[in-house]
Amino acid sequence: MRAVLPLLLAGGGGAALALALRELARASPELVTSTASAFLALSLAGRQGRAPTDGERHRLGIVAAVGVGALALLIFGLGPPALLAALGPAGAERLLARRHRRYRRAVSAEVPTLATGLSDALAAGGSLRTALIDVAPTIDGPCGVELRRVQVDLELGSSPALALSALAERIGSDPVAGLVGAALSQQRSGGDLAALLRRHAEAESGRQRALAAARSATAQARLSGGIVAVMPLAVGLLVELVSPGFLGAMVAEPLAATLLLVAAALQLAGYLGIQRLGRAGE
């Protein structure tokens, strides 16, 4: 009975917290709207490459700070949550940047498909403008989103050169810039643009296969770096579960807290260095 009582109290406390959060959401619809807006901005950054506004960045930073602080409060008690919560905005910015990079990679991965589609449309007798408009509805995903933006620019009166240049500037990747440069240079100088785009698609496909092989070769190193970086944290949490209060007592000592911060910084620097070296072609 004594062993079951703490579990029942913990379950009751969790249920009470859930009910309190629900009542807080009902009493503060603006808070729910702001939180939903922050998560929507993060979602759109990954699905449509949309840059969040300053207000959305601010709200996402607050949500991240509160989330990290609450997690630290549950694990470590009242000691370091304020310090960890201060890292929330920086973590939110890093998360946004990571989703933007993933979005740009997804667009770049479809360059061979885009080049092939434009080549087929041009071979059928269309111009570059009509080829872009015809191909836009046939491609899904992030590349389709960007092509529809190009289509809107063309329908609003922009020239293909301006619309494609805006695409290359938005994505900022070498494969997209190479495709745009090939299309525009051949359009200015004349020649068989369809054949050029077909060759470009074949070359880009070969480049992507080489990059995939390089990433596979470095996958083990990146995985090992992640395991080594997470291992001290996992061991610390395990010790805290076995002996509650161990981490709190350690952090309470200034020298021990300083050494832990230095060790965490070195671990993080090593992990980021391994991940950066393991990113082939980026």
C-alpha positions as CSV (number, residue, x, y, z in Angstrom):
1,M,0.0,0.0,0.0
2,R,2.8,2.4,0.8
3,A,4.4,1.7,-2.6
4,V,1.1,2.3,-4.4
5,L,0.2,5.6,-2.6
6,P,3.0,7.7,-4.3
7,L,1.9,6.4,-7.7
8,L,-1.8,7.3,-7.0
9,L,-0.7,10.8,-5.8
10,A,1.4,11.3,-8.9
11,G,-1.5,10.2,-11.1
12,G,-3.9,12.6,-9.3
13,G,-1.4,15.4,-9.6
14,G,-1.0,14.8,-13.3
15,A,-4.8,14.8,-13.8
16,A,-5.2,18.0,-11.8
17,L,-2.5,19.6,-13.9
18,A,-4.2,18.6,-17.1
19,L,-7.5,20.0,-15.9
20,A,-5.8,23.2,-14.8
21,L,-4.2,23.6,-18.3
22,R,-7.6,23.0,-19.9
23,E,-9.2,25.7,-17.8
24,L,-6.3,28.0,-18.5
25,A,-6.8,27.4,-22.2
26,R,-10.5,28.2,-21.9
27,A,-10.0,31.3,-19.9
28,S,-7.2,32.6,-22.2
29,P,-8.1,32.1,-25.8
30,E,-5.4,34.6,-26.8
31,L,-2.8,32.4,-25.2
32,V,-4.0,29.4,-27.2
33,T,-4.1,31.4,-30.4
34,S,-0.6,32.7,-29.9
35,T,0.7,29.2,-29.1
36,A,-1.0,27.8,-32.2
37,S,0.4,30.6,-34.3
38,A,3.9,29.7,-33.1
39,F,3.6,26.1,-34.1
40,L,1.9,27.0,-37.4
41,A,4.9,29.2,-38.3
42,L,7.2,26.3,-37.5
43,S,5.1,23.9,-39.6
44,L,4.9,26.3,-42.6
45,A,8.7,26.8,-42.5
46,G,9.2,23.1,-43.2
47,R,6.3,22.6,-45.6
48,Q,6.3,25.8,-47.7
49,G,9.6,27.5,-46.8
50,R,7.7,30.4,-45.4
51,A,9.9,32.8,-43.2
52,P,8.1,33.6,-40.0
53,T,7.4,37.2,-39.0
54,D,9.1,38.9,-36.1
55,G,6.0,38.4,-34.0
56,E,5.9,34.7,-34.8
57,R,9.6,34.3,-34.0
58,H,9.0,36.0,-30.7
59,R,6.0,33.8,-29.8
60,L,7.9,30.6,-30.8
61,G,10.9,31.7,-28.6
62,I,8.6,32.2,-25.7
63,V,6.9,28.8,-26.2
64,A,10.3,27.1,-26.5
65,A,11.6,28.8,-23.3
66,V,8.5,27.8,-21.3
67,G,8.8,24.2,-22.6
68,V,12.5,23.8,-21.9
69,G,12.0,25.5,-18.4
70,A,9.1,23.2,-17.5
71,L,11.1,20.1,-18.6
72,A,14.1,21.2,-16.6
73,L,11.8,21.9,-13.6
74,L,10.4,18.4,-13.7
75,I,13.9,16.8,-13.9
76,F,16.2,19.0,-11.9
77,G,13.8,20.9,-9.5
78,L,14.1,24.7,-9.0
79,G,17.8,25.1,-9.7
80,P,18.7,25.4,-13.4
81,P,15.4,25.9,-15.2
82,A,15.9,29.6,-15.6
83,L,19.3,29.1,-17.2
84,L,18.0,26.4,-19.5
85,A,14.8,28.4,-20.4
86,A,17.1,31.2,-21.5
87,L,18.3,28.9,-24.3
88,G,14.7,28.5,-25.6
89,P,14.7,31.4,-28.1
90,A,18.1,30.2,-29.5
91,G,16.8,26.7,-29.8
92,A,13.7,27.9,-31.6
93,E,15.8,29.9,-34.1
94,R,17.9,26.8,-34.6
95,L,14.9,24.7,-35.2
96,L,13.5,27.1,-37.7
97,A,16.8,27.2,-39.5
98,R,16.9,23.4,-39.6
99,R,13.4,23.2,-41.1
100,H,14.4,25.8,-43.7
101,R,17.5,23.8,-44.6
102,R,15.3,20.6,-44.9
103,Y,12.9,22.5,-47.1
104,R,15.7,23.8,-49.4
105,R,17.1,20.3,-49.7
106,A,13.7,18.9,-50.6
107,V,13.4,21.5,-53.4
108,S,17.0,20.8,-54.6
109,A,16.3,17.0,-54.7
110,E,13.5,17.6,-57.3
111,V,15.8,19.5,-59.7
112,P,16.2,16.5,-62.0
113,T,12.5,16.0,-62.2
114,L,11.9,19.7,-62.8
115,A,14.5,19.8,-65.5
116,T,13.1,16.7,-67.2
117,G,9.6,18.1,-67.1
118,L,10.6,21.4,-68.6
119,S,12.6,19.6,-71.3
120,D,9.6,17.6,-72.3
121,A,7.4,20.6,-72.4
122,L,9.9,22.6,-74.5
123,A,10.3,19.6,-76.8
124,A,6.6,19.7,-77.4
125,G,6.9,23.2,-78.9
126,G,6.2,25.4,-75.9
127,S,8.1,28.4,-74.7
128,L,9.9,28.6,-71.4
129,R,7.0,30.6,-69.9
130,T,4.4,28.1,-71.0
131,A,6.6,25.2,-69.9
132,L,6.9,26.6,-66.4
133,I,3.1,27.1,-66.2
134,D,2.4,23.6,-67.5
135,V,4.9,21.8,-65.3
136,A,3.9,23.6,-62.0
137,P,0.7,21.6,-61.3
138,T,2.5,18.2,-62.0
139,I,5.0,18.4,-59.2
140,D,4.1,17.9,-55.6
141,G,5.9,18.7,-52.4
142,P,8.2,21.8,-51.6
143,C,9.3,21.9,-55.3
144,G,5.7,22.1,-56.4
145,V,5.1,24.9,-53.9
146,E,8.0,26.9,-55.3
147,L,6.9,26.3,-58.9
148,R,3.4,27.5,-58.2
149,R,5.0,30.7,-56.8
150,V,6.9,31.0,-60.1
151,Q,3.6,30.4,-61.9
152,V,1.9,33.2,-59.9
153,D,4.8,35.6,-60.7
154,L,4.4,34.7,-64.4
155,E,0.7,35.2,-64.4
156,L,1.1,38.6,-62.7
157,G,3.3,39.7,-65.6
158,S,6.9,38.9,-64.6
159,S,9.3,37.6,-67.2
160,P,10.6,34.1,-66.9
161,A,14.1,35.5,-66.1
162,L,12.7,37.5,-63.1
163,A,10.5,34.7,-61.8
164,L,13.4,32.1,-62.0
165,S,15.9,34.5,-60.5
166,A,13.5,35.1,-57.6
167,L,13.2,31.3,-57.2
168,A,17.0,30.9,-57.1
169,E,17.3,33.7,-54.5
170,R,14.6,32.2,-52.3
171,I,16.1,28.7,-52.2
172,G,19.8,29.7,-52.3
173,S,21.1,26.2,-53.3
174,D,23.6,25.3,-56.0
175,P,21.4,22.8,-57.8
176,V,18.5,25.3,-58.2
177,A,20.9,28.1,-59.2
178,G,22.6,25.8,-61.8
179,L,19.2,25.0,-63.3
180,V,18.1,28.6,-63.4
181,G,21.5,29.7,-64.9
182,A,21.3,27.0,-67.6
183,A,17.8,27.9,-68.6
184,L,18.4,31.7,-68.7
185,S,21.8,31.5,-70.4
186,Q,20.5,29.2,-73.1
187,Q,17.4,31.4,-73.6
188,R,19.6,34.4,-74.2
189,S,22.1,32.8,-76.4
190,G,19.8,30.5,-78.3
191,G,20.2,26.8,-79.0
192,D,18.3,23.6,-78.0
193,L,17.2,24.4,-74.5
194,A,15.3,21.1,-74.2
195,A,18.4,19.1,-74.8
196,L,20.4,21.2,-72.4
197,L,17.9,20.7,-69.6
198,R,17.8,17.0,-70.3
199,R,21.6,16.9,-69.9
200,H,21.4,19.0,-66.8
201,A,18.9,16.6,-65.3
202,E,21.2,13.6,-66.0
203,A,24.2,15.4,-64.5
204,E,22.3,16.5,-61.4
205,S,21.0,12.9,-60.9
206,G,24.5,11.7,-60.9
207,R,25.6,14.3,-58.4
208,Q,22.8,13.4,-56.1
209,R,23.8,9.7,-56.2
210,A,27.4,10.6,-55.4
211,L,26.2,12.7,-52.4
212,A,24.0,9.9,-51.2
213,A,26.9,7.6,-51.2
214,A,29.0,10.1,-49.3
215,R,26.3,10.6,-46.7
216,S,26.1,6.8,-46.3
217,A,29.8,6.6,-45.7
218,T,29.7,9.2,-42.9
219,A,26.5,8.0,-41.3
220,Q,28.3,5.8,-38.8
221,A,30.5,8.7,-37.6
222,R,27.5,11.0,-37.2
223,L,25.6,8.3,-35.2
224,S,28.6,7.7,-33.0
225,G,28.9,11.4,-32.3
226,G,25.3,11.6,-31.3
227,I,25.5,8.6,-28.9
228,V,28.7,10.0,-27.3
229,A,27.1,13.4,-26.8
230,V,23.9,12.0,-25.3
231,M,25.5,9.3,-23.1
232,P,26.5,11.6,-20.2
233,L,23.0,13.1,-20.0
234,A,21.5,9.6,-20.0
235,V,23.8,8.4,-17.3
236,G,23.1,11.5,-15.2
237,L,19.3,11.0,-15.5
238,L,19.7,7.3,-14.6
239,V,21.7,8.2,-11.5
240,E,19.0,10.8,-10.6
241,L,16.4,8.1,-10.9
242,V,18.4,5.7,-8.6
243,S,19.4,8.4,-6.2
244,P,16.9,11.4,-6.3
245,G,18.6,14.7,-5.5
246,F,22.0,13.7,-6.7
247,L,22.0,16.2,-9.7
248,G,20.5,18.9,-7.5
249,A,23.3,18.5,-4.9
250,M,25.9,18.6,-7.6
251,V,24.6,21.7,-9.3
252,A,24.4,23.4,-5.9
253,E,28.2,23.3,-5.7
254,P,29.7,26.3,-7.7
255,L,32.8,24.4,-8.8
256,A,30.8,21.3,-9.8
257,A,28.2,23.4,-11.7
258,T,31.0,25.2,-13.5
259,L,32.7,22.0,-14.5
260,L,29.3,20.6,-15.7
261,L,28.7,23.7,-17.9
262,V,32.2,23.5,-19.4
263,A,31.7,19.7,-20.1
264,A,28.3,20.3,-21.7
265,A,29.7,23.1,-23.9
266,L,32.6,20.8,-25.0
267,Q,30.1,18.0,-25.7
268,L,27.9,20.2,-27.7
269,A,30.8,21.7,-29.7
270,G,32.1,18.2,-30.5
271,Y,28.7,17.0,-31.5
272,L,28.1,20.0,-33.8
273,G,31.6,19.6,-35.3
274,I,31.0,16.0,-36.1
275,Q,27.6,16.7,-37.6
276,R,29.0,19.6,-39.7
277,L,31.9,17.5,-41.0
278,G,29.6,14.6,-41.8
279,R,27.3,16.8,-44.0
280,A,28.4,16.0,-47.5
281,G,27.8,18.7,-50.1
282,E,26.4,21.2,-47.6
